[in-house]
Amino acid sequence: MVCGGLLCGTSDALSADGPSITIDLGKSSGGGQTAVVFQILALLTVLSLAPAFCIMMTSFTRIVIVLSFLRQAMGTQQVPPNQVLISLALFLTVFVMAPVGQAVYADALQPLFAERITHEDAWKRGIQPLRTFMLKQVRDKDLELFIDLAKLPEKPTSAEQVPTHVVIPAFILSELRVAFQIGFLVYIPFLIVDMVVASVLMSMGMMLLPPVMISLPFKLILFVLADGWYLIVGSMVKSFQS
């Protein structure tokens, strides 16, 4: 075929020498390959849910809620900003969960990478340290609630027999309860400062001056003199170690 013009010649050159992409799905080898495909899909699903697991199955929930209560009690609006609070909560979570992560790596991931165990064995070994951590923090009342709601065929007689899908929501509920308890204790000293400042302003007849504006410096200096960050962070980390 004869073509005239530069455009036609360029297109022929590109079609002759240009790169090509080939997608090969391979030939079907029976049910084994289908099982591998479903395993890959399951792995991708787990990876997509990894952020939720990291947030709700670790110490992150309690820490970030307590830090949020602290900021609201101090009345500093957006100081520290959300990025700082979340980053602090993440690093404290890594510190608290470090022993659990080391146990998961030594018992499950390292043998799996060495091809000494299967994926199913790795999952059973890897979930055990995390279950131990959650069961240590969960309240018996919350655990019994979800055991009853799950309507299991046989009621577990020990913590090892409780299914993981029952332990996780019970752990989250217990973490929310503890976080709100700590938040209540955090609020009390700052509330006392607000009440004292408001009473003084009312007695002086300064009704138009916002009490929050006057109490904020006193709350800040009280928090600094009491070494508040040391107390808050130390108390939260020790609450997981007790």
Disulfide bonds with the S-S distance in Angstrom:
none
